[in-house]
Amino acid sequence: VVVNLMQWDDYTSNFVFPGMMGSHDEKSRAFFASTKVNSVFVHTVGGSSNTFSEHQNKMIGFTHHQKFVVVDAPKEDGTGLELKAFIGGIDLTEGRWDNNTHPLFRTLRCEHKTDAYNGCFLFGRRPVIAGPREPWHDIHSCVTGPEVINIVQAF
């Protein structure tokens, strides 16, 4: 099985400080170092047409809204495997699980007990149960068939 990982390399992170973007790049780097996973950590500095200020801003603040995972999955008819891709815009990280009611407080002691995020209220410095959690609304899609190759080639 071939596993490829492309992850942002946060300029502000190291093994002591998690970085401003919370991308967990150092944890991923350490975790996959002794595996056969093809890990690439990409700096986000922009192109050569950026001004000095734009270059500096992109070193510590960035976004990329094409997250995807491609897997070999059993075919629905049970006759073997097929490529299946999941693609969307929301970060595939902690604190992003949500449901269609987008609760802010009532799930902090149950479903969101260990999976809450709010950039304004640092849960590491105050109890998660204090809330509010940040609601998330985004779209992810499941793609099967030859279209999966287009997704892989786009990256």
MARKEPA-898871 format. One record per residue (C-alpha): residue number from 1; x, y, z. Coordinates in steps of 0.1 Angstrom, whole numbers, plus 5000, padded with zeros to 4 digits. Example, Ala and Ser with C-alpha at 12.3 -4.5 7.8 and 13.67 -1.06 7.14 Angstrom:
<rs>
<1 <5123 4955 5078>> <2 <5137 4989 5071>> 
</rs>
This chain:
<rs>
<1 <5000 5000 5000>> <2 <5013 5034 4991>> <3 <5006 5062 5015>> <4 <5014 5098 5006>> <5 <5011 5127 5031>> <6 <5013 5164 5022>> <7 <5011 5186 5052>> <8 <5018 5223 5058>> <9 <5051 5230 5075>> <10 <5043 5257 5099>> <11 <5073 5281 5102>> <12 <5064 5289 5137>> <13 <5063 5254 5151>> <14 <5089 5233 5167>> <15 <5089 5204 5192>> <16 <5083 5228 5221>> <17 <5058 5252 5206>> <18 <5030 5238 5184>> <19 <5030 5268 5161>> <20 <5004 5295 5154>> <21 <4984 5275 5130>> <22 <4981 5243 5151>> <23 <4989 5221 5121>> <24 <5006 5194 5143>> <25 <5033 5192 5116>> <26 <5061 5183 5141>> <27 <5040 5155 5156>> <28 <5033 5142 5121>> <29 <5070 5145 5111>> <30 <5080 5125 5142>> <31 <5052 5099 5139>> <32 <5059 5091 5102>> <33 <5097 5093 5103>> <34 <5102 5056 5108>> <35 <5074 5044 5085>> <36 <5071 5039 5048>> <37 <5047 5068 5045>> <38 <5059 5093 5018>> <39 <5057 5125 5039>> <40 <5062 5159 5024>> <41 <5060 5190 5045>> <42 <5053 5221 5024>> <43 <5062 5256 5033>> <44 <5036 5282 5025>> <45 <5056 5312 5013>> <46 <5038 5320 4980>> <47 <5053 5327 4946>> <48 <5081 5350 4934>> <49 <5057 5378 4927>> <50 <5049 5383 4964>> <51 <5062 5414 4981>> <52 <5084 5410 5012>> <53 <5054 5417 5034>> <54 <5032 5391 5016>> <55 <5060 5366 5019>> <56 <5063 5372 5056>> <57 <5026 5370 5062>> <58 <5023 5337 5044>> <59 <5051 5322 5066>> <60 <5028 5324 5096>> <61 <4992 5327 5083>> <62 <4978 5306 5056>> <63 <4949 5285 5044>> <64 <4943 5258 5019>> <65 <4909 5246 5013>> <66 <4914 5214 4993>> <67 <4917 5186 5018>> <68 <4914 5151 5004>> <69 <4920 5115 5013>> <70 <4921 5087 4987>> <71 <4918 5051 4998>> <72 <4913 5016 4983>> <73 <4878 5006 4994>> <74 <4857 4975 4988>> <75 <4833 4979 4959>> <76 <4796 4980 4968>> <77 <4790 4948 4949>> <78 <4818 4930 4968>> <79 <4838 4921 4937>> <80 <4871 4938 4947>> <81 <4885 4972 4954>> <82 <4881 5006 4939>> <83 <4896 5040 4945>> <84 <4874 5062 4967>> <85 <4882 5099 4975>> <86 <4869 5122 5002>> <87 <4874 5158 4993>> <88 <4862 5191 5008>> <89 <4872 5223 5025>> <90 <4872 5218 5062>> <91 <4904 5210 5081>> <92 <4908 5173 5088>> <93 <4920 5179 5123>> <94 <4908 5180 5159>> <95 <4878 5200 5169>> <96 <4861 5200 5135>> <97 <4835 5172 5140>> <98 <4800 5187 5140>> <99 <4765 5178 5133>> <100 <4736 5196 5116>> <101 <4723 5212 5148>> <102 <4757 5229 5155>> <103 <4755 5228 5193>> <104 <4776 5254 5211>> <105 <4773 5242 5247>> <106 <4751 5212 5253>> <107 <4775 5186 5238>> <108 <4807 5198 5256>> <109 <4803 5171 5283>> <110 <4795 5143 5259>> <111 <4801 5142 5221>> <112 <4826 5171 5221>> <113 <4842 5164 5254>> <114 <4876 5158 5239>> <115 <4870 5173 5205>> <116 <4862 5210 5208>> <117 <4878 5240 5192>> <118 <4874 5277 5195>> <119 <4901 5301 5184>> <120 <4888 5328 5207>> <121 <4887 5308 5239>> <122 <4918 5288 5244>> <123 <4906 5255 5259>> <124 <4940 5246 5271>> <125 <4938 5275 5295>> <126 <4902 5271 5306>> <127 <4879 5240 5309>> <128 <4864 5228 5277>> <129 <4830 5226 5295>> <130 <4830 5264 5298>> <131 <4824 5267 5260>> <132 <4813 5278 5236>> <133 <4827 5254 5210>> <134 <4831 5267 5175>> <135 <4805 5253 5151>> <136 <4816 5241 5117>> <137 <4797 5241 5084>> <138 <4814 5228 5053>> <139 <4809 5203 5025>> <140 <4828 5171 5019>> <141 <4821 5148 4991>> <142 <4828 5111 4984>> <143 <4840 5104 4949>> <144 <4844 5070 4933>> <145 <4853 5058 4898>> <146 <4877 5073 4873>> <147 <4871 5108 4886>> <148 <4893 5100 4916>> <149 <4923 5101 4893>> <150 <4915 5137 4885>> <151 <4915 5145 4922>> <152 <4949 5128 4927>> <153 <4964 5146 4896>> <154 <4952 5180 4908>> <155 <4977 5178 4937>> 
</rs>
